[in-house]
Amino acid sequence: MISVTKSSHKDDIVTASEEYMDWQDQQLELALKVRETEDQKTVMIFSLLGMLILLWGYIIW
């Protein structure tokens, strides 16, 4: 990553800001993947819970 100071040239500042935006995009993609994985886990847990309740009801009935 490029360090930007008061004496930096315009090209250096533009390059640094582009690198920072790329880094932000990568962080956003990672966060979305984590959220998607957590959503999948939640759906799986509730599906298994529902199946267990149905099985329990069938056994009792």
PQR file with spaces between the fields and no chain letter, atoms N, CA, C, O and H, PARSE charges and radii, in Angstrom:
ATOM       1  N    MET     1       0.848   -1.172    0.000 -0.4000 1.5000
ATOM       2  CA   MET     1       0.000    0.000    0.000 -0.0000 2.0000
ATOM       3  C    MET     1       0.896    1.238    0.000  0.5500 1.7000
ATOM       4  O    MET     1       1.940    1.263    0.651 -0.5500 1.4000
ATOM       5  N    ILE     2       0.482    2.236   -0.722 -0.4000 1.5000
ATOM       6  CA   ILE     2       1.254    3.461   -0.868 -0.0000 2.0000
ATOM       7  C    ILE     2       0.924    4.405    0.279  0.5500 1.7000
ATOM       8  O    ILE     2      -0.237    4.571    0.652 -0.5500 1.4000
ATOM       9  H    ILE     2      -0.366    2.215   -1.251  0.4000 1.0000
ATOM      10  N    SER     3       1.970    5.023    0.835 -0.4000 1.5000
ATOM      11  CA   SER     3       1.779    5.998    1.907 -0.0000 2.0000
ATOM      12  C    SER     3       1.600    7.381    1.280  0.5500 1.7000
ATOM      13  O    SER     3       2.394    7.796    0.436 -0.5500 1.4000
ATOM      14  H    SER     3       2.913    4.889    0.532  0.4000 1.0000
ATOM      15  N    VAL     4       0.562    8.078    1.696 -0.4000 1.5000
ATOM      16  CA   VAL     4       0.267    9.398    1.142 -0.0000 2.0000
ATOM      17  C    VAL     4       0.600   10.455    2.185  0.5500 1.7000
ATOM      18  O    VAL     4       0.151   10.377    3.329 -0.5500 1.4000
ATOM      19  H    VAL     4      -0.083    7.740    2.382  0.4000 1.0000
ATOM      20  N    THR     5       1.395   11.445    1.779 -0.4000 1.5000
ATOM      21  CA   THR     5       1.755   12.561    2.659 -0.0000 2.0000
ATOM      22  C    THR     5       1.380   13.865    1.966  0.5500 1.7000
ATOM      23  O    THR     5       0.858   13.866    0.851 -0.5500 1.4000
ATOM      24  H    THR     5       1.760   11.508    0.850  0.4000 1.0000
ATOM      25  N    LYS     6       1.656   14.977    2.647 -0.4000 1.5000
ATOM      26  CA   LYS     6       1.329   16.282    2.067 -0.0000 2.0000
ATOM      27  C    LYS     6       2.081   16.534    0.765  0.5500 1.7000
ATOM      28  O    LYS     6       1.579   17.231   -0.117 -0.5500 1.4000
ATOM      29  H    LYS     6       2.080   14.976    3.553  0.4000 1.0000
ATOM      30  N    SER     7       3.280   15.973    0.639 -0.4000 1.5000
ATOM      31  CA   SER     7       4.091   16.230   -0.556 -0.0000 2.0000
ATOM      32  C    SER     7       3.873   15.187   -1.657  0.5500 1.7000
ATOM      33  O    SER     7       4.604   15.180   -2.648 -0.5500 1.4000
ATOM      34  H    SER     7       3.689   15.407    1.356  0.4000 1.0000
ATOM      35  N    SER     8       2.893   14.317   -1.499 -0.4000 1.5000
ATOM      36  CA   SER     8       2.632   13.282   -2.504 -0.0000 2.0000
ATOM      37  C    SER     8       2.107   13.899   -3.791  0.5500 1.7000
ATOM      38  O    SER     8       1.414   14.916   -3.784 -0.5500 1.4000
ATOM      39  H    SER     8       2.299   14.323   -0.694  0.4000 1.0000
ATOM      40  N    HIS     9       2.458   13.257   -4.887 -0.4000 1.5000
ATOM      41  CA   HIS     9       1.965   13.698   -6.185 -0.0000 2.0000
ATOM      42  C    HIS     9       0.537   13.207   -6.389  0.5500 1.7000
ATOM      43  O    HIS     9       0.082   12.271   -5.732 -0.5500 1.4000
ATOM      44  H    HIS     9       3.022   12.431   -4.893  0.4000 1.0000
ATOM      45  N    LYS    10      -0.146   13.855   -7.302 -0.4000 1.5000
ATOM      46  CA   LYS    10      -1.540   13.506   -7.580 -0.0000 2.0000
ATOM      47  C    LYS    10      -1.676   12.043   -7.997  0.5500 1.7000
ATOM      48  O    LYS    10      -2.610   11.362   -7.572 -0.5500 1.4000
ATOM      49  H    LYS    10       0.224   14.616   -7.835  0.4000 1.0000
ATOM      50  N    ASP    11      -0.751   11.557   -8.827 -0.4000 1.5000
ATOM      51  CA   ASP    11      -0.810   10.164   -9.287 -0.0000 2.0000
ATOM      52  C    ASP    11      -0.694    9.187   -8.122  0.5500 1.7000
ATOM      53  O    ASP    11      -1.369    8.159   -8.093 -0.5500 1.4000
ATOM      54  H    ASP    11       0.007   12.110   -9.172  0.4000 1.0000
ATOM      55  N    ASP    12       0.175    9.520   -7.154 -0.4000 1.5000
ATOM      56  CA   ASP    12       0.331    8.655   -5.982 -0.0000 2.0000
ATOM      57  C    ASP    12      -0.951    8.617   -5.155  0.5500 1.7000
ATOM      58  O    ASP    12      -1.346    7.567   -4.649 -0.5500 1.4000
ATOM      59  H    ASP    12       0.724   10.355   -7.177  0.4000 1.0000
ATOM      60  N    ILE    13      -1.585    9.763   -5.027 -0.4000 1.5000
ATOM      61  CA   ILE    13      -2.826    9.839   -4.254 -0.0000 2.0000
ATOM      62  C    ILE    13      -3.927    9.038   -4.944  0.5500 1.7000
ATOM      63  O    ILE    13      -4.677    8.314   -4.288 -0.5500 1.4000
ATOM      64  H    ILE    13      -1.264   10.616   -5.438  0.4000 1.0000
ATOM      65  N    VAL    14      -4.023    9.168   -6.266 -0.4000 1.5000
ATOM      66  CA   VAL    14      -5.032    8.420   -7.025 -0.0000 2.0000
ATOM      67  C    VAL    14      -4.777    6.921   -6.908  0.5500 1.7000
ATOM      68  O    VAL    14      -5.708    6.142   -6.702 -0.5500 1.4000
ATOM      69  H    VAL    14      -3.414    9.756   -6.799  0.4000 1.0000
ATOM      70  N    THR    15      -3.517    6.520   -7.041 -0.4000 1.5000
ATOM      71  CA   THR    15      -3.171    5.101   -6.926 -0.0000 2.0000
ATOM      72  C    THR    15      -3.513    4.572   -5.538  0.5500 1.7000
ATOM      73  O    THR    15      -4.067    3.481   -5.404 -0.5500 1.4000
ATOM      74  H    THR    15      -2.761    7.153   -7.209  0.4000 1.0000
ATOM      75  N    ALA    16      -3.183    5.341   -4.513 -0.4000 1.5000
ATOM      76  CA   ALA    16      -3.471    4.919   -3.142 -0.0000 2.0000
ATOM      77  C    ALA    16      -4.969    4.799   -2.911  0.5500 1.7000
ATOM      78  O    ALA    16      -5.424    3.862   -2.254 -0.5500 1.4000
ATOM      79  H    ALA    16      -2.733    6.228   -4.622  0.4000 1.0000
ATOM      80  N    SER    17      -5.738    5.739   -3.446 -0.4000 1.5000
ATOM      81  CA   SER    17      -7.190    5.675   -3.249 -0.0000 2.0000
ATOM      82  C    SER    17      -7.796    4.497   -4.012  0.5500 1.7000
ATOM      83  O    SER    17      -8.741    3.870   -3.534 -0.5500 1.4000
ATOM      84  H    SER    17      -5.369    6.500   -3.980  0.4000 1.0000
ATOM      85  N    GLU    18      -7.258    4.193   -5.196 -0.4000 1.5000
ATOM      86  CA   GLU    18      -7.742    3.024   -5.951 -0.0000 2.0000
ATOM      87  C    GLU    18      -7.429    1.731   -5.209  0.5500 1.7000
ATOM      88  O    GLU    18      -8.258    0.823   -5.160 -0.5500 1.4000
ATOM      89  H    GLU    18      -6.490    4.702   -5.585  0.4000 1.0000
ATOM      90  N    GLU    19      -6.225    1.647   -4.630 -0.4000 1.5000
ATOM      91  CA   GLU    19      -5.864    0.461   -3.852 -0.0000 2.0000
ATOM      92  C    GLU    19      -6.781    0.313   -2.641  0.5500 1.7000
ATOM      93  O    GLU    19      -7.202   -0.791   -2.298 -0.5500 1.4000
ATOM      94  H    GLU    19      -5.551    2.385   -4.670  0.4000 1.0000
ATOM      95  N    TYR    20      -7.081    1.437   -2.002 -0.4000 1.5000
ATOM      96  CA   TYR    20      -7.952    1.401   -0.827 -0.0000 2.0000
ATOM      97  C    TYR    20      -9.365    0.957   -1.214  0.5500 1.7000
ATOM      98  O    TYR    20      -9.988    0.178   -0.492 -0.5500 1.4000
ATOM      99  H    TYR    20      -6.739    2.334   -2.280  0.4000 1.0000
ATOM     100  N    MET    21      -9.868    1.442   -2.336 -0.4000 1.5000
ATOM     101  CA   MET    21     -11.203    1.032   -2.788 -0.0000 2.0000
ATOM     102  C    MET    21     -11.223   -0.451   -3.139  0.5500 1.7000
ATOM     103  O    MET    21     -12.202   -1.139   -2.853 -0.5500 1.4000
ATOM     104  H    MET    21      -9.362    2.074   -2.923  0.4000 1.0000
ATOM     105  N    ASP    22     -10.149   -0.953   -3.758 -0.4000 1.5000
ATOM     106  CA   ASP    22     -10.055   -2.389   -4.047 -0.0000 2.0000
ATOM     107  C    ASP    22     -10.065   -3.197   -2.754  0.5500 1.7000
ATOM     108  O    ASP    22     -10.727   -4.231   -2.666 -0.5500 1.4000
ATOM     109  H    ASP    22      -9.353   -0.394   -3.990  0.4000 1.0000
ATOM     110  N    TRP    23      -9.332   -2.720   -1.757 -0.4000 1.5000
ATOM     111  CA   TRP    23      -9.284   -3.405   -0.464 -0.0000 2.0000
ATOM     112  C    TRP    23     -10.673   -3.409    0.176  0.5500 1.7000
ATOM     113  O    TRP    23     -11.102   -4.422    0.729 -0.5500 1.4000
ATOM     114  H    TRP    23      -8.795   -1.879   -1.830  0.4000 1.0000
ATOM     115  N    GLN    24     -11.375   -2.272    0.100 -0.4000 1.5000
ATOM     116  CA   GLN    24     -12.736   -2.205    0.652 -0.0000 2.0000
ATOM     117  C    GLN    24     -13.664   -3.187   -0.059  0.5500 1.7000
ATOM     118  O    GLN    24     -14.480   -3.844    0.587 -0.5500 1.4000
ATOM     119  H    GLN    24     -11.027   -1.450   -0.349  0.4000 1.0000
ATOM     120  N    ASP    25     -13.548   -3.293   -1.370 -0.4000 1.5000
ATOM     121  CA   ASP    25     -14.363   -4.247   -2.135 -0.0000 2.0000
ATOM     122  C    ASP    25     -14.094   -5.677   -1.685  0.5500 1.7000
ATOM     123  O    ASP    25     -15.022   -6.473   -1.546 -0.5500 1.4000
ATOM     124  H    ASP    25     -12.884   -2.760   -1.895  0.4000 1.0000
ATOM     125  N    GLN    26     -12.822   -6.002   -1.458 -0.4000 1.5000
ATOM     126  CA   GLN    26     -12.476   -7.347   -0.991 -0.0000 2.0000
ATOM     127  C    GLN    26     -13.077   -7.619    0.385  0.5500 1.7000
ATOM     128  O    GLN    26     -13.585   -8.710    0.644 -0.5500 1.4000
ATOM     129  H    GLN    26     -12.068   -5.356   -1.571  0.4000 1.0000
ATOM     130  N    GLN    27     -13.017   -6.622    1.264 -0.4000 1.5000
ATOM     131  CA   GLN    27     -13.576   -6.794    2.607 -0.0000 2.0000
ATOM     132  C    GLN    27     -15.088   -6.986    2.543  0.5500 1.7000
ATOM     133  O    GLN    27     -15.646   -7.792    3.288 -0.5500 1.4000
ATOM     134  H    GLN    27     -12.604   -5.735    1.054  0.4000 1.0000
ATOM     135  N    LEU    28     -15.747   -6.253    1.662 -0.4000 1.5000
ATOM     136  CA   LEU    28     -17.192   -6.389    1.503 -0.0000 2.0000
ATOM     137  C    LEU    28     -17.553   -7.777    0.981  0.5500 1.7000
ATOM     138  O    LEU    28     -18.505   -8.394    1.459 -0.5500 1.4000
ATOM     139  H    LEU    28     -15.295   -5.599    1.056  0.4000 1.0000
ATOM     140  N    GLU    29     -16.795   -8.268    0.003 -0.4000 1.5000
ATOM     141  CA   GLU    29     -17.045   -9.613   -0.528 -0.0000 2.0000
ATOM     142  C    GLU    29     -16.884  -10.664    0.563  0.5500 1.7000
ATOM     143  O    GLU    29     -17.693  -11.586    0.661 -0.5500 1.4000
ATOM     144  H    GLU    29     -16.022   -7.767   -0.385  0.4000 1.0000
ATOM     145  N    LEU    30     -15.845  -10.530    1.382 -0.4000 1.5000
ATOM     146  CA   LEU    30     -15.637  -11.481    2.476 -0.0000 2.0000
ATOM     147  C    LEU    30     -16.780  -11.424    3.482  0.5500 1.7000
ATOM     148  O    LEU    30     -17.254  -12.460    3.950 -0.5500 1.4000
ATOM     149  H    LEU    30     -15.187   -9.781    1.303  0.4000 1.0000
ATOM     150  N    ALA    31     -17.222  -10.216    3.811 -0.4000 1.5000
ATOM     151  CA   ALA    31     -18.321  -10.069    4.768 -0.0000 2.0000
ATOM     152  C    ALA    31     -19.602  -10.695    4.225  0.5500 1.7000
ATOM     153  O    ALA    31     -20.348  -11.328    4.973 -0.5500 1.4000
ATOM     154  H    ALA    31     -16.837   -9.375    3.431  0.4000 1.0000
ATOM     155  N    LEU    32     -19.861  -10.524    2.936 -0.4000 1.5000
ATOM     156  CA   LEU    32     -21.058  -11.111    2.338 -0.0000 2.0000
ATOM     157  C    LEU    32     -20.983  -12.633    2.329  0.5500 1.7000
ATOM     158  O    LEU    32     -21.992  -13.305    2.542 -0.5500 1.4000
ATOM     159  H    LEU    32     -19.255  -10.010    2.329  0.4000 1.0000
ATOM     160  N    LYS    33     -19.789  -13.183    2.083 -0.4000 1.5000
ATOM     161  CA   LYS    33     -19.626  -14.642    2.113 -0.0000 2.0000
ATOM     162  C    LYS    33     -19.872  -15.184    3.516  0.5500 1.7000
ATOM     163  O    LYS    33     -20.513  -16.221    3.682 -0.5500 1.4000
ATOM     164  H    LYS    33     -18.969  -12.637    1.909  0.4000 1.0000
ATOM     165  N    VAL    34     -19.359  -14.479    4.526 -0.4000 1.5000
ATOM     166  CA   VAL    34     -19.566  -14.903    5.914 -0.0000 2.0000
ATOM     167  C    VAL    34     -21.042  -14.866    6.256  0.5500 1.7000
ATOM     168  O    VAL    34     -21.564  -15.792    6.877 -0.5500 1.4000
ATOM     169  H    VAL    34     -18.838  -13.636    4.391  0.4000 1.0000
ATOM     170  N    ARG    35     -21.718  -13.796    5.851 -0.4000 1.5000
ATOM     171  CA   ARG    35     -23.148  -13.687    6.147 -0.0000 2.0000
ATOM     172  C    ARG    35     -23.938  -14.796    5.452  0.5500 1.7000
ATOM     173  O    ARG    35     -24.851  -15.375    6.041 -0.5500 1.4000
ATOM     174  H    ARG    35     -21.294  -13.043    5.347  0.4000 1.0000
ATOM     175  N    GLU    36     -23.589  -15.088    4.210 -0.4000 1.5000
ATOM     176  CA   GLU    36     -24.275  -16.149    3.467 -0.0000 2.0000
ATOM     177  C    GLU    36     -24.085  -17.497    4.160  0.5500 1.7000
ATOM     178  O    GLU    36     -25.022  -18.289    4.264 -0.5500 1.4000
ATOM     179  H    GLU    36     -22.847  -14.618    3.731  0.4000 1.0000
ATOM     180  N    THR    37     -22.864  -17.750    4.633 -0.4000 1.5000
ATOM     181  CA   THR    37     -22.582  -18.999    5.339 -0.0000 2.0000
ATOM     182  C    THR    37     -23.395  -19.082    6.627  0.5500 1.7000
ATOM     183  O    THR    37     -23.933  -20.140    6.955 -0.5500 1.4000
ATOM     184  H    THR    37     -22.103  -17.107    4.549  0.4000 1.0000
ATOM     185  N    GLU    38     -23.485  -17.967    7.359 -0.4000 1.5000
ATOM     186  CA   GLU    38     -24.263  -17.953    8.599 -0.0000 2.0000
ATOM     187  C    GLU    38     -25.741  -18.185    8.313  0.5500 1.7000
ATOM     188  O    GLU    38     -26.415  -18.885    9.069 -0.5500 1.4000
ATOM     189  H    GLU    38     -23.047  -17.108    7.092  0.4000 1.0000
ATOM     190  N    ASP    39     -26.251  -17.605    7.231 -0.4000 1.5000
ATOM     191  CA   ASP    39     -27.651  -17.823    6.856 -0.0000 2.0000
ATOM     192  C    ASP    39     -27.902  -19.292    6.526  0.5500 1.7000
ATOM     193  O    ASP    39     -28.931  -19.851    6.905 -0.5500 1.4000
ATOM     194  H    ASP    39     -25.703  -17.037    6.617  0.4000 1.0000
ATOM     195  N    GLN    40     -26.962  -19.911    5.821 -0.4000 1.5000
ATOM     196  CA   GLN    40     -27.109  -21.329    5.475 -0.0000 2.0000
ATOM     197  C    GLN    40     -27.113  -22.190    6.736  0.5500 1.7000
ATOM     198  O    GLN    40     -27.880  -23.148    6.832 -0.5500 1.4000
ATOM     199  H    GLN    40     -26.127  -19.457    5.512  0.4000 1.0000
ATOM     200  N    LYS    41     -26.261  -21.852    7.701 -0.4000 1.5000
ATOM     201  CA   LYS    41     -26.225  -22.602    8.961 -0.0000 2.0000
ATOM     202  C    LYS    41     -27.550  -22.458    9.703  0.5500 1.7000
ATOM     203  O    LYS    41     -28.068  -23.432   10.247 -0.5500 1.4000
ATOM     204  H    LYS    41     -25.638  -21.074    7.624  0.4000 1.0000
ATOM     205  N    THR    42     -28.097  -21.243    9.725 -0.4000 1.5000
ATOM     206  CA   THR    42     -29.361  -21.004   10.416 -0.0000 2.0000
ATOM     207  C    THR    42     -30.485  -21.814    9.784  0.5500 1.7000
ATOM     208  O    THR    42     -31.281  -22.431   10.493 -0.5500 1.4000
ATOM     209  H    THR    42     -27.676  -20.451    9.282  0.4000 1.0000
ATOM     210  N    VAL    43     -30.555  -21.817    8.465 -0.4000 1.5000
ATOM     211  CA   VAL    43     -31.589  -22.587    7.764 -0.0000 2.0000
ATOM     212  C    VAL    43     -31.433  -24.073    8.067  0.5500 1.7000
ATOM     213  O    VAL    43     -32.424  -24.766    8.300 -0.5500 1.4000
ATOM     214  H    VAL    43     -29.908  -21.316    7.889  0.4000 1.0000
ATOM     215  N    MET    44     -30.201  -24.563    8.065 -0.4000 1.5000
ATOM     216  CA   MET    44     -29.968  -25.975    8.337 -0.0000 2.0000
ATOM     217  C    MET    44     -30.390  -26.334    9.762  0.5500 1.7000
ATOM     218  O    MET    44     -31.013  -27.374    9.976 -0.5500 1.4000
ATOM     219  H    MET    44     -29.396  -23.999    7.876  0.4000 1.0000
ATOM     220  N    ILE    45     -30.062  -25.493   10.728 -0.4000 1.5000
ATOM     221  CA   ILE    45     -30.420  -25.762   12.126 -0.0000 2.0000
ATOM     222  C    ILE    45     -31.932  -25.811   12.292  0.5500 1.7000
ATOM     223  O    ILE    45     -32.450  -26.728   12.929 -0.5500 1.4000
ATOM     224  H    ILE    45     -29.556  -24.648   10.554  0.4000 1.0000
ATOM     225  N    PHE    46     -32.649  -24.841   11.731 -0.4000 1.5000
ATOM     226  CA   PHE    46     -34.104  -24.830   11.873 -0.0000 2.0000
ATOM     227  C    PHE    46     -34.754  -25.983   11.112  0.5500 1.7000
ATOM     228  O    PHE    46     -35.775  -26.514   11.550 -0.5500 1.4000
ATOM     229  H    PHE    46     -32.228  -24.096   11.213  0.4000 1.0000
ATOM     230  N    SER    47     -34.177  -26.371    9.986 -0.4000 1.5000
ATOM     231  CA   SER    47     -34.702  -27.531    9.253 -0.0000 2.0000
ATOM     232  C    SER    47     -34.545  -28.801   10.080  0.5500 1.7000
ATOM     233  O    SER    47     -35.475  -29.601   10.178 -0.5500 1.4000
ATOM     234  H    SER    47     -33.347  -25.939    9.631  0.4000 1.0000
ATOM     235  N    LEU    48     -33.373  -28.984   10.670 -0.4000 1.5000
ATOM     236  CA   LEU    48     -33.151  -30.154   11.518 -0.0000 2.0000
ATOM     237  C    LEU    48     -34.065  -30.136   12.737  0.5500 1.7000
ATOM     238  O    LEU    48     -34.594  -31.174   13.136 -0.5500 1.4000
ATOM     239  H    LEU    48     -32.618  -28.333   10.590  0.4000 1.0000
ATOM     240  N    LEU    49     -34.248  -28.969   13.322 -0.4000 1.5000
ATOM     241  CA   LEU    49     -35.150  -28.846   14.469 -0.0000 2.0000
ATOM     242  C    LEU    49     -36.575  -29.221   14.068  0.5500 1.7000
ATOM     243  O    LEU    49     -37.260  -29.929   14.807 -0.5500 1.4000
ATOM     244  H    LEU    49     -33.818  -28.127   12.997  0.4000 1.0000
ATOM     245  N    GLY    50     -37.018  -28.758   12.921 -0.4000 1.5000
ATOM     246  CA   GLY    50     -38.352  -29.106   12.428 -0.0000 2.0000
ATOM     247  C    GLY    50     -38.497  -30.597   12.197  0.5500 1.7000
ATOM     248  O    GLY    50     -39.526  -31.185   12.528 -0.5500 1.4000
ATOM     249  H    GLY    50     -36.462  -28.183   12.321  0.4000 1.0000
ATOM     250  N    MET    51     -37.462  -31.212   11.625 -0.4000 1.5000
ATOM     251  CA   MET    51     -37.517  -32.663   11.399 -0.0000 2.0000
ATOM     252  C    MET    51     -37.573  -33.425   12.716  0.5500 1.7000
ATOM     253  O    MET    51     -38.301  -34.411   12.834 -0.5500 1.4000
ATOM     254  H    MET    51     -36.626  -30.734   11.355  0.4000 1.0000
ATOM     255  N    LEU    52     -36.815  -32.977   13.696 -0.4000 1.5000
ATOM     256  CA   LEU    52     -36.842  -33.637   15.003 -0.0000 2.0000
ATOM     257  C    LEU    52     -38.212  -33.516   15.663  0.5500 1.7000
ATOM     258  O    LEU    52     -38.693  -34.470   16.274 -0.5500 1.4000
ATOM     259  H    LEU    52     -36.224  -32.177   13.600  0.4000 1.0000
ATOM     260  N    ILE    53     -38.836  -32.357   15.544 -0.4000 1.5000
ATOM     261  CA   ILE    53     -40.178  -32.168   16.112 -0.0000 2.0000
ATOM     262  C    ILE    53     -41.176  -33.081   15.413  0.5500 1.7000
ATOM     263  O    ILE    53     -42.011  -33.702   16.070 -0.5500 1.4000
ATOM     264  H    ILE    53     -38.445  -31.582   15.048  0.4000 1.0000
ATOM     265  N    LEU    54     -41.100  -33.171   14.084 -0.4000 1.5000
ATOM     266  CA   LEU    54     -42.000  -34.068   13.353 -0.0000 2.0000
ATOM     267  C    LEU    54     -41.763  -35.524   13.739  0.5500 1.7000
ATOM     268  O    LEU    54     -42.716  -36.282   13.920 -0.5500 1.4000
ATOM     269  H    LEU    54     -40.421  -32.666   13.550  0.4000 1.0000
ATOM     270  N    LEU    55     -40.506  -35.916   13.864 -0.4000 1.5000
ATOM     271  CA   LEU    55     -40.186  -37.289   14.259 -0.0000 2.0000
ATOM     272  C    LEU    55     -40.704  -37.582   15.662  0.5500 1.7000
ATOM     273  O    LEU    55     -41.267  -38.647   15.914 -0.5500 1.4000
ATOM     274  H    LEU    55     -39.732  -35.301   13.717  0.4000 1.0000
ATOM     275  N    TRP    56     -40.513  -36.642   16.562 -0.4000 1.5000
ATOM     276  CA   TRP    56     -40.993  -36.789   17.941 -0.0000 2.0000
ATOM     277  C    TRP    56     -42.514  -36.924   17.956  0.5500 1.7000
ATOM     278  O    TRP    56     -43.056  -37.768   18.669 -0.5500 1.4000
ATOM     279  H    TRP    56     -40.056  -35.777   16.357  0.4000 1.0000
ATOM     280  N    GLY    57     -43.201  -36.097   17.172 -0.4000 1.5000
ATOM     281  CA   GLY    57     -44.659  -36.180   17.083 -0.0000 2.0000
ATOM     282  C    GLY    57     -45.113  -37.511   16.512  0.5500 1.7000
ATOM     283  O    GLY    57     -46.107  -38.076   16.967 -0.5500 1.4000
ATOM     284  H    GLY    57     -42.760  -35.412   16.592  0.4000 1.0000
ATOM     285  N    TYR    58     -44.397  -38.014   15.522 -0.4000 1.5000
ATOM     286  CA   TYR    58     -44.748  -39.307   14.919 -0.0000 2.0000
ATOM     287  C    TYR    58     -44.549  -40.442   15.921  0.5500 1.7000
ATOM     288  O    TYR    58     -45.376  -41.350   16.006 -0.5500 1.4000
ATOM     289  H    TYR    58     -43.589  -37.555   15.152  0.4000 1.0000
ATOM     290  N    ILE    59     -43.458  -40.391   16.674 -0.4000 1.5000
ATOM     291  CA   ILE    59     -43.179  -41.437   17.663 -0.0000 2.0000
ATOM     292  C    ILE    59     -44.245  -41.442   18.756  0.5500 1.7000
ATOM     293  O    ILE    59     -44.708  -42.507   19.163 -0.5500 1.4000
ATOM     294  H    ILE    59     -42.787  -39.654   16.605  0.4000 1.0000
ATOM     295  N    ILE    60     -44.632  -40.274   19.229 -0.4000 1.5000
ATOM     296  CA   ILE    60     -45.650  -40.186   20.288 -0.0000 2.0000
ATOM     297  C    ILE    60     -47.011  -40.624   19.761  0.5500 1.7000
ATOM     298  O    ILE    60     -47.768  -41.283   20.474 -0.5500 1.4000
ATOM     299  H    ILE    60     -44.256  -39.408   18.898  0.4000 1.0000
ATOM     300  N    TRP    61     -47.325  -40.268   18.535 -0.4000 1.5000
ATOM     301  CA   TRP    61     -48.637  -40.593   17.963 -0.0000 2.0000
ATOM     302  C    TRP    61     -48.697  -42.046   17.643  0.5500 1.7000
ATOM     303  O    TRP    61     -49.718  -42.528   17.152 -0.5500 1.4000
ATOM     304  H    TRP    61     -46.710  -39.733   17.956  0.4000 1.0000
